Amino acid sequence: MAELFASGRLVDFILVVVVLEASALLLYWARARRGIAPLDLLPNLCAGAFLLLALRATLGGGWMLGSLCLSAAGLAHLTDVYRRWRR
């Protein structure tokens, strides 16, 4: 079990689940025009995905790539907060 965490395979699995979640929600929005609008959903999902990518990069020993992913997560989070604040 420890190998699953240390290797980053668990992070890869979670990233696949995030992509499937985004696909399902975007497809539902496209067909029914109900649920979360894509421009409201994507910054939030991107922030989470970039945090997962930062963890994956750090587990692989790439602190520079991890820092870049953390910066991208911060920008996505700020975008999400800005969009929500305007309402």
Backbone hydrogen bonds in HBPLUS format (Angstrom, degrees):
<---DONOR---> <-ACCEPTOR-->    atom                        ^
c    i                          cat <-CA-CA->   ^        H-A-AA   ^      H-
h    n   atom  resd res      DA  || num        DHA   H-A  angle D-A-AA Bond
n    s   type  num  typ     dist DA aas  dist angle  dist       angle   num
A0004-LEU N   A0001-MET O   3.09 MM   3  5.21 125.9  2.40  97.7 111.2     1
A0006-ALA N   A0002-ALA O   2.88 MM   4  6.09 172.9  1.89 157.4 159.7     2
A0007-SER N   A0003-GLU O   2.87 MM   4  5.69 155.1  1.93 144.5 149.8     3
A0010-LEU N   A0004-LEU O   3.42 MM   6  5.87 157.9  2.47 149.4 144.1     4
A0008-GLY N   A0005-PHE O   3.28 MM   3  5.49 139.6  2.45 101.3 111.9     5
A0011-VAL N   A0008-GLY O   3.10 MM   3  5.17 118.9  2.49  97.6 112.1     6
A0012-ASP N   A0008-GLY O   3.05 MM   4  6.43 154.4  2.12 149.8 157.1     7
A0013-PHE N   A0009-ARG O   2.97 MM   4  6.25 155.9  2.03 147.9 153.7     8
A0014-ILE N   A0010-LEU O   2.98 MM   4  6.28 159.7  2.03 148.9 154.1     9
A0015-LEU N   A0011-VAL O   2.90 MM   4  6.17 154.6  1.97 150.3 157.3    10
A0016-VAL N   A0012-ASP O   3.04 MM   4  6.34 150.6  2.13 146.2 153.8    11
A0017-VAL N   A0013-PHE O   3.03 MM   4  6.38 153.2  2.10 147.4 154.9    12
A0018-VAL N   A0014-ILE O   2.92 MM   4  6.24 151.4  2.00 148.2 156.1    13
A0019-VAL N   A0015-LEU O   3.01 MM   4  6.28 157.0  2.06 147.6 153.1    14
A0020-LEU N   A0016-VAL O   2.95 MM   4  6.22 158.5  2.00 149.2 155.2    15
A0021-GLU N   A0017-VAL O   2.85 MM   4  6.04 155.0  1.91 147.4 154.7    16
A0022-ALA N   A0018-VAL O   2.90 MM   4  6.12 164.4  1.92 151.2 155.0    17
A0023-SER N   A0019-VAL O   2.92 MM   4  6.09 160.5  1.96 147.6 153.3    18
A0024-ALA N   A0020-LEU O   2.93 MM   4  6.11 162.7  1.96 149.0 153.4    19
A0025-LEU N   A0021-GLU O   2.95 MM   4  6.16 166.9  1.97 155.3 158.8    20
A0026-LEU N   A0022-ALA O   2.88 MM   4  5.98 160.3  1.92 151.2 156.9    21
A0027-LEU N   A0023-SER O   2.91 MM   4  5.98 155.7  1.97 146.4 153.3    22
A0028-TYR N   A0024-ALA O   2.93 MM   4  6.09 158.5  1.97 146.4 152.5    23
A0029-TRP N   A0025-LEU O   2.97 MM   4  6.15 156.0  2.03 141.8 148.5    24
A0030-ALA N   A0026-LEU O   2.94 MM   4  6.12 156.2  2.00 144.2 150.6    25
A0031-ARG N   A0027-LEU O   3.03 MM   4  6.22 150.9  2.11 148.4 155.4    26
A0032-ALA N   A0028-TYR O   2.86 MM   4  5.81 169.8  1.87 155.6 159.1    27
A0033-ARG N   A0029-TRP O   2.82 MM   4  4.57 141.5  1.96 124.1 132.7    28
A0040-ASP N   A0037-ALA O   2.89 MM   3  5.33 144.0  2.02 113.7 125.0    29
A0041-LEU N   A0037-ALA O   2.96 MM   4  6.17 141.6  2.11 150.8 162.6    30
A0042-LEU N   A0038-PRO O   2.95 MM   4  5.85 179.2  1.95 158.6 158.9    31
A0045-LEU N   A0041-LEU O   3.11 MM   4  6.37 167.2  2.12 158.6 162.6    32
A0046-CYS N   A0042-LEU O   2.80 MM   4  5.85 159.0  1.84 155.2 161.4    33
A0047-ALA N   A0043-PRO O   3.02 MM   4  6.13 154.0  2.09 141.2 147.5    34
A0048-GLY N   A0044-ASN O   3.23 MM   4  6.54 162.8  2.26 149.4 153.0    35
A0049-ALA N   A0045-LEU O   2.87 MM   4  6.07 159.8  1.91 149.7 156.0    36
A0050-PHE N   A0046-CYS O   2.84 MM   4  5.97 161.0  1.88 152.3 156.7    37
A0051-LEU N   A0047-ALA O   3.06 MM   4  6.28 147.9  2.17 142.7 151.4    38
A0052-LEU N   A0048-GLY O   3.01 MM   4  6.32 154.6  2.08 147.0 153.8    39
A0053-LEU N   A0049-ALA O   2.86 MM   4  6.15 154.0  1.93 147.5 155.4    40
A0054-ALA N   A0050-PHE O   2.86 MM   4  6.05 146.4  1.98 140.4 149.3    41
A0055-LEU N   A0051-LEU O   3.01 MM   4  6.31 155.7  2.07 145.8 151.8    42
A0056-ARG N   A0052-LEU O   2.89 MM   4  6.17 158.8  1.93 148.6 154.9    43
A0057-ALA N   A0053-LEU O   2.85 MM   4  6.04 159.0  1.89 147.1 152.6    44
A0058-THR N   A0054-ALA O   2.94 MM   4  6.08 156.6  2.00 146.6 153.0    45
A0059-LEU N   A0055-LEU O   2.91 MM   4  6.13 155.2  1.98 150.3 156.9    46
A0060-GLY N   A0056-ARG O   3.15 MM   4  6.37 139.1  2.32 138.4 148.9    47
A0060-GLY N   A0057-ALA O   3.18 MM   3  5.10 126.2  2.48  91.2 105.0    48
A0062-GLY N   A0057-ALA O   2.84 MM   5  5.17 150.9  1.93 159.3 149.8    49
A0061-GLY N   A0058-THR O   3.03 MM   3  5.01 158.7  2.08 102.1 108.5    50
A0066-GLY N   A0062-GLY O   2.94 MM   4  6.12 155.4  2.01 148.4 156.5    51
A0067-SER N   A0063-TRP O   2.89 MM   4  6.04 148.3  1.99 140.3 147.6    52
A0068-LEU N   A0064-MET O   3.06 MM   4  6.35 153.9  2.13 144.8 151.7    53
A0069-CYS N   A0065-LEU O   2.92 MM   4  6.19 159.0  1.97 150.8 156.2    54
A0070-LEU N   A0066-GLY O   2.93 MM   4  6.16 151.6  2.01 144.1 152.1    55
A0071-SER N   A0067-SER O   2.96 MM   4  6.20 151.7  2.04 144.8 152.2    56
A0072-ALA N   A0068-LEU O   2.98 MM   4  6.28 156.7  2.03 148.0 154.3    57
A0073-ALA N   A0069-CYS O   2.88 MM   4  6.11 150.5  1.96 145.1 153.5    58
A0074-GLY N   A0070-LEU O   2.96 MM   4  6.21 151.9  2.04 143.8 151.0    59
A0075-LEU N   A0071-SER O   3.00 MM   4  6.34 155.2  2.06 148.9 155.2    60
A0076-ALA N   A0072-ALA O   2.96 MM   4  6.18 160.7  1.99 148.9 154.2    61
A0077-HIS N   A0073-ALA O   2.89 MM   4  6.06 153.6  1.96 145.4 153.2    62
A0078-LEU N   A0074-GLY O   2.88 MM   4  6.13 158.5  1.93 148.3 154.0    63
A0079-THR N   A0075-LEU O   2.94 MM   4  6.17 154.0  2.01 146.2 153.4    64
A0080-ASP N   A0076-ALA O   2.98 MM   4  6.23 156.1  2.04 145.2 151.4    65
A0081-VAL N   A0077-HIS O   2.89 MM   4  6.19 164.1  1.92 155.7 159.5    66
A0082-TYR N   A0078-LEU O   2.87 MM   4  5.99 162.2  1.90 148.7 154.0    67
A0083-ARG N   A0079-THR O   2.98 MM   4  6.17 162.7  2.01 150.5 154.7    68
A0084-ARG N   A0080-ASP O   3.08 MM   4  6.30 154.6  2.15 147.1 153.9    69
A0085-TRP N   A0081-VAL O   2.82 MM   4  5.92 154.0  1.89 152.1 159.9    70
A0086-ARG N   A0082-TYR O   3.21 MM   4  6.34 151.2  2.30 149.0 153.6    71
A0087-ARG N   A0084-ARG O   3.28 MM   3  5.74 147.5  2.39 106.9 115.1    72
